[in-house]
Amino acid sequence: MTILCVRFQLPPTREAALPELLGLLEEFTPVVEALPPDRALADLRGAERYFKRDAVELASVIRVRALALHGVDCAIGAGPGPMLARMALKDARPGVTCAVPEGTAADFLAGRPVAALPGVGAATARVLCEYGLDTLGRVAAAPLSTLQRLVGAKAARELHEKANGVDRGRVVPNGVSRSLATERPFIRDELDPDQHRRALLSAAEELGSRLRALDKVCRTLTLTVRYADRTATTRSRTLGEPTAHSAALTRAAYGMYEALGLQRARVRSVSLRAEGLDPAEQASRQLTFDPTDEKLRRIEEAADRARARFGPLAVLPGTLAA
């Protein structure tokens, strides 16, 4: 077991603390892949040799340090590859690491529903179940030619390998600064769409300000809406061009929110996450003849200078100041 999949038990108001927790993992290995908003993969092959401890023992140390230094507990799955570590995490709970030892992957997967396998969508799962291939054990035992007729040649090979416990994935380091997040919890479960939009405006303004302060732009914006029953809906949108412009982030956030079509949903919190961060100097911007856009950007620059001098609440949109 050389790969850990760690889920930090972050409350909604602390989602932005993920970069600090990724830094904790990087004290053990430089091969860390962030999986926002609250997870990460860590390849411990070198760490096992260096510390003379196996992955499960190192997982215990990571959990203790996360609690001691950040006050955050975590659930950890361990396996010989990223896919198996992710699936082991589903059975893990805070305080106990769920591990898939070498050579036991097929047995670990056998009784699980086919939809539990990463990369198997609802349509593929439905087709397989119609032919009686409803568990990964049955998929692993099925002839490859049968799977190819059902889901296609390439997908069948990948599915057959994964169901037999062959995990060819790898951990791809992607830096702790690849995303920024902010959360807007409500004092009580909120029904009013106007209040939802007000919270989104506030979150987009904060993200834009933070991105500009770091001289960064983002390529993707992710919206998470958490409900009173503790469920959540997440939507992502790739922006037309990388940006740190608050107005553009707000439009994208509003668009994703409207697309959810919420009908009197009791919302507990909304959060926005800017992903795919790049240096602002490397970003290109489509020129426009609209003077309104240029005016908004000049106002934004002046507001940033005021906030830098007098604090983050020095300048607010009129809707938020009311």
C-alpha positions in Angstrom: 0.0 0.0 0.0 1.7 3.2 -1.1 -1.2 5.6 -2.0 -3.3 7.5 0.6 -6.6 9.2 -0.2 -7.3 11.6 2.6 -10.6 13.3 3.3 -10.3 16.1 5.8 -13.3 16.7 8.0 -13.6 20.4 7.1 -16.7 22.3 8.3 -18.2 24.4 5.5 -16.7 27.6 6.9 -13.2 26.2 6.7 -13.1 24.9 3.2 -10.5 27.5 2.3 -8.1 25.8 4.8 -7.3 22.9 2.3 -4.0 24.4 1.1 -2.6 24.4 4.6 -3.6 20.8 5.0 -2.0 19.9 1.7 1.2 21.5 3.1 1.0 19.0 5.9 1.0 16.1 3.5 3.9 17.6 1.6 6.0 17.3 4.7 5.9 13.5 4.0 6.0 13.4 0.2 6.2 16.0 -2.6 3.8 13.8 -4.7 0.5 15.3 -3.5 -2.6 15.8 -5.7 -5.3 18.1 -4.4 -8.9 17.0 -4.9 -10.9 20.1 -3.7 -12.9 20.8 -1.7 -11.7 18.5 1.0 -9.6 15.6 -0.3 -6.1 14.8 -1.5 -4.0 11.9 -2.9 -0.5 11.3 -1.6 2.0 8.8 -3.0 4.1 7.5 -0.1 6.5 5.2 -1.9 9.5 7.3 -1.1 8.2 8.1 2.4 7.8 4.5 3.3 11.5 3.9 2.6 12.6 7.1 4.2 10.6 6.9 7.5 10.8 3.0 7.6 7.0 3.0 8.2 4.3 1.6 6.0 1.5 3.7 4.6 -1.0 2.8 7.3 1.5 3.8 10.0 2.2 7.1 8.3 -1.5 7.7 7.9 -1.8 7.6 11.7 0.9 10.2 12.0 -0.8 12.4 9.5 -4.1 12.2 11.3 -2.5 13.1 14.7 -0.7 16.1 13.1 -3.8 17.3 11.4 -5.7 17.2 14.7 -2.8 18.8 16.7 -1.8 21.5 14.3 -5.1 22.3 12.5 -7.8 20.9 14.7 -9.1 18.9 11.8 -9.8 15.1 11.8 -9.6 13.0 8.7 -10.6 9.8 7.1 -8.0 7.9 5.1 -8.1 5.1 2.5 -4.9 3.3 1.5 -4.2 1.1 -1.4 -1.6 0.1 -4.0 -3.1 2.7 -6.5 -5.2 5.9 -6.6 -8.4 4.1 -7.6 -8.2 1.6 -4.8 -7.3 4.2 -2.3 -10.3 6.3 -3.3 -12.6 3.3 -3.0 -11.1 2.3 0.4 -11.8 5.9 1.6 -15.6 5.2 1.2 -15.3 2.6 3.9 -13.0 4.6 6.2 -14.1 6.8 9.1 -12.3 9.3 11.3 -9.8 7.5 13.5 -9.6 4.3 11.4 -7.7 3.8 8.1 -9.3 1.5 5.6 -6.5 -0.3 3.7 -6.5 -2.6 0.6 -3.4 -4.8 0.9 -1.4 -5.9 -2.1 -2.9 -8.9 -3.8 -6.4 -8.5 -2.2 -7.8 -5.9 -4.6 -10.0 -8.4 -6.5 -11.6 -9.7 -3.3 -12.1 -6.1 -2.0 -13.9 -5.1 -5.2 -15.9 -8.3 -5.9 -19.1 -7.6 -4.0 -19.4 -3.9 -4.8 -21.9 -2.6 -7.2 -20.6 -1.7 -10.6 -21.6 1.9 -10.2 -19.1 2.2 -7.3 -16.2 2.0 -9.7 -14.7 5.4 -10.5 -15.3 6.3 -14.1 -18.5 4.2 -14.5 -21.4 6.6 -15.1 -25.1 6.0 -14.7 -25.6 5.0 -18.3 -22.8 2.4 -18.4 -24.0 1.0 -15.0 -27.5 0.7 -16.4 -26.4 -1.2 -19.5 -24.2 -3.6 -17.4 -27.0 -4.3 -14.9 -29.4 -5.1 -17.7 -27.2 -8.0 -18.6 -26.7 -9.2 -15.0 -23.3 -7.6 -14.5 -24.4 -5.7 -11.5 -21.3 -6.3 -9.3 -17.6 -5.8 -10.0 -17.0 -9.5 -9.3 -19.3 -10.5 -12.2 -17.7 -7.8 -14.4 -14.3 -9.2 -13.6 -15.4 -12.8 -14.5 -17.2 -11.8 -17.7 -15.3 -12.4 -21.0 -13.7 -9.3 -22.4 -15.5 -9.8 -25.7 -18.8 -9.5 -24.0 -17.9 -6.3 -22.3 -16.6 -4.9 -25.6 -20.0 -5.6 -27.2 -21.8 -3.7 -24.4 -19.6 -0.7 -23.8 -17.0 -0.5 -26.6 -13.4 -1.8 -27.0 -11.5 0.9 -25.1 -14.0 1.3 -22.2 -14.3 -2.5 -21.9 -10.5 -3.0 -21.5 -10.3 -0.3 -18.8 -13.4 -1.6 -17.0 -12.2 -5.2 -17.1 -8.8 -4.2 -15.7 -10.2 -2.1 -12.9 -12.8 -4.7 -11.9 -9.9 -7.2 -11.5 -8.0 -4.7 -9.3 -5.5 -3.5 -11.9 -4.9 0.2 -11.0 -2.8 2.0 -13.6 -3.5 5.5 -12.2 -0.9 7.7 -10.7 -0.8 10.7 -8.4 -0.2 13.9 -10.3 1.2 16.8 -8.1 -0.8 20.0 -8.7 0.4 22.5 -6.1 -1.6 23.8 -3.1 -2.4 27.1 -4.8 -4.4 25.6 -7.7 -7.7 26.7 -6.1 -9.2 29.3 -3.8 -12.5 28.8 -2.0 -14.9 30.8 0.1 -18.1 29.8 1.9 -21.2 31.8 2.9 -23.2 30.0 5.6 -26.7 31.3 6.6 -27.7 31.9 10.2 -30.7 29.8 9.6 -31.8 27.6 6.6 -32.6 30.1 3.9 -35.5 29.8 1.5 -35.3 33.3 -0.1 -33.6 33.1 -3.6 -32.6 36.8 -3.2 -30.6 36.0 -0.1 -29.0 33.1 -2.0 -27.9 35.5 -4.8 -26.7 38.1 -2.3 -24.5 35.4 -0.7 -23.2 34.4 -4.1 -22.4 38.1 -5.0 -20.5 38.4 -1.7 -18.5 35.2 -2.4 -17.7 36.2 -5.9 -16.5 39.6 -4.8 -14.2 38.0 -2.2 -12.8 35.5 -4.7 -12.2 38.2 -7.3 -10.4 40.4 -4.7 -8.2 37.5 -3.5 -7.3 36.5 -7.0 -6.3 40.0 -8.0 -4.2 40.4 -4.8 -2.3 37.3 -5.8 -2.0 38.3 -9.5 -3.9 35.2 -10.5 -6.8 34.4 -12.8 -9.0 31.3 -12.7 -10.2 29.1 -15.5 -13.0 27.2 -13.7 -15.6 28.2 -11.1 -17.3 25.7 -8.9 -20.5 26.3 -7.0 -21.6 24.1 -4.0 -25.0 24.5 -2.4 -25.5 22.7 0.9 -29.1 22.0 2.0 -30.8 21.6 5.4 -30.8 17.8 5.1 -27.0 17.8 4.8 -27.0 16.9 1.1 -25.2 19.1 -1.4 -25.2 19.9 -5.1 -22.0 20.9 -6.9 -21.7 22.4 -10.4 -18.7 23.6 -12.3 -18.3 25.9 -15.2 -15.3 26.6 -17.4 -15.1 30.3 -18.0 -15.0 31.8 -21.5 -11.5 33.2 -20.6 -9.4 33.1 -17.5 -10.3 36.0 -15.3 -10.2 37.6 -11.8 -12.9 40.1 -12.8 -15.6 40.0 -10.0 -18.4 40.8 -12.4 -17.5 37.8 -14.6 -17.3 35.5 -11.6 -20.6 36.8 -10.4 -22.3 36.1 -13.7 -20.9 32.6 -13.8 -22.1 31.9 -10.2 -25.6 33.3 -10.9 -25.8 31.2 -14.1 -25.0 28.0 -12.3 -27.4 28.8 -9.5 -30.2 29.6 -11.9 -29.6 26.3 -13.8 -30.2 24.3 -10.6 -33.8 25.4 -10.7 -34.3 25.3 -6.9 -37.9 25.4 -5.8 -38.1 26.6 -2.2 -35.0 24.8 -1.2 -33.8 25.2 2.3 -30.2 26.2 1.8 -27.7 26.0 4.6 -24.7 27.5 2.8 -23.3 28.3 -0.6 -19.6 28.2 -1.5 -17.6 29.2 -4.6 -14.2 27.7 -5.6 -11.9 29.2 -8.2 -9.9 26.5 -9.9 -7.2 26.2 -12.5 -5.2 29.3 -11.3 -2.7 30.8 -13.6 -0.5 34.0 -13.4 -2.5 37.0 -14.5 0.4 38.2 -16.7 0.0 35.0 -18.8 -3.7 35.4 -19.4 -5.2 36.9 -22.5 -8.4 39.0 -22.6 -10.8 39.4 -25.5 -10.9 43.1 -26.3 -14.3 44.7 -26.3 -15.8 48.0 -27.5 -18.2 48.0 -24.5 -17.2 51.0 -22.4 -19.2 49.6 -19.5 -16.8 46.7 -19.0 -13.7 49.0 -19.0 -15.5 51.3 -16.5 -16.2 48.4 -14.2 -12.6 47.3 -14.3 -11.4 50.8 -13.4 -13.8 50.9 -10.5 -12.6 47.5 -9.4 -9.0 48.7 -9.4 -9.9 51.7 -7.3 -11.9 49.5 -4.9 -8.9 47.2 -4.5 -6.7 50.1 -3.6 -9.2 51.3 -1.0 -9.6 47.8 0.5 -5.8 47.4 0.7 -5.6 50.6 2.7 -8.7 50.6 4.8 -9.7 46.9 5.0 -11.8 44.4 3.1 -15.1 46.1 4.0 -14.1 49.6 2.9 -15.9 49.2 -0.5 -18.9 47.0 -1.1 -21.5 46.6 -3.8 -24.7 48.5 -3.0 -26.6 45.3 -2.6 -24.3 44.1 0.1 -24.1 47.4 1.9 -27.8 47.6 2.4 
